[in-house]
Amino acid sequence: MASVLKVDKLDPQSGTALEIGTSGDTITVPTGAGLTVTDEVKTNKISPATGVAFALGDSGDTFTVPSGATIVNSGTATGFGVGKVLQIQMLESGGSLTSIDSASYQRPIEATYYLDITPTTSGNKIYCFGGMDTNTENMGVAVNIKFCVSTDGGSNWVDIDNSQTSYQYLTGATRYEHNTNYLVGYHTTASTNAHRFSYQALSANDSTDFYPNQRTSITLIEVAQ
């Protein structure tokens, strides 16, 4: 057979299936040539012809993952919606007035005041915003407030990765009433378990009342990484 076969169309000799080459053969489409498949390509693996990178499609193309299909990533994915807001959860008033008189953190401040969020993917960041309402009549009291998190339904609480701490030290007044202590912070999720966020606080030298049922709120925002 000649080294070059010129033909406009290949059809199966019988039936509807056509095979090109034999196991171990290499079929090469040279630079500058195009291979157009109108309907469907089925293969178990796509690898670059040279080097370690290949492009899938061109600028402006759209690739659709149909309902019921799953993309499994066992390596590192970059550039897929980093910084995208995935969900927002909010909690306003709730819980009960709680008094703390301790130089050690009580976490959470009140067991029934919390906000749950279930991360879309492990490794995303949960940004925390909120404020806790406090009241004290005790001079010399020192109050610290910051966020805390539980990933086991509230059995165990720890600090979030990064939280502002609200500091108060009361002197020269007879009463400090309904002071809202605003905080921000973030926590990187290590799993897709429900993450429960709340406040923790200490009140050294004397007691402080905390009012989660009044001017208190928590807002959680999950951001893709």
HELIX and SHEET records of a PDB file:
SHEET    1   A 5 VAL A  85  LEU A  91  0                                        
SHEET    2   A 5 SER A 217  VAL A 223 -1                                        
SHEET    3   A 5 LYS A 125  THR A 136 -1                                        
SHEET    4   A 5 TYR A 176  THR A 188 -1                                        
SHEET    5   A 5 ASN A 162  SER A 163 -1                                        
SHEET    1   B 5 VAL A  85  LEU A  91  0                                        
SHEET    2   B 5 SER A 217  VAL A 223 -1                                        
SHEET    3   B 5 LYS A 125  THR A 136 -1                                        
SHEET    4   B 5 HIS A 195  PHE A 210 -1                                        
SHEET    5   B 5 THR A  98  GLN A 106 -1                                        
SHEET    1   C 5 VAL A  85  LEU A  91  0                                        
SHEET    2   C 5 SER A 217  VAL A 223 -1                                        
SHEET    3   C 5 LYS A 125  THR A 136 -1                                        
SHEET    4   C 5 HIS A 195  PHE A 210 -1                                        
SHEET    5   C 5 LEU A 115  ILE A 117 -1                                        
SHEET    1   D 6 VAL A  85  LEU A  91  0                                        
SHEET    2   D 6 SER A 217  VAL A 223 -1                                        
SHEET    3   D 6 LYS A 125  THR A 136 -1                                        
SHEET    4   D 6 HIS A 195  PHE A 210 -1                                        
SHEET    5   D 6 ALA A 142  SER A 150 -1                                        
SHEET    6   D 6 VAL A 158  ASP A 159 -1                                        
SHEET    1   E 6 VAL A  85  LEU A  91  0                                        
SHEET    2   E 6 SER A 217  VAL A 223 -1                                        
SHEET    3   E 6 LYS A 125  THR A 136 -1                                        
SHEET    4   E 6 HIS A 195  PHE A 210 -1                                        
SHEET    5   E 6 ALA A 142  SER A 150 -1                                        
SHEET    6   E 6 SER A 166  TYR A 169 -1                                        
END                                                                             
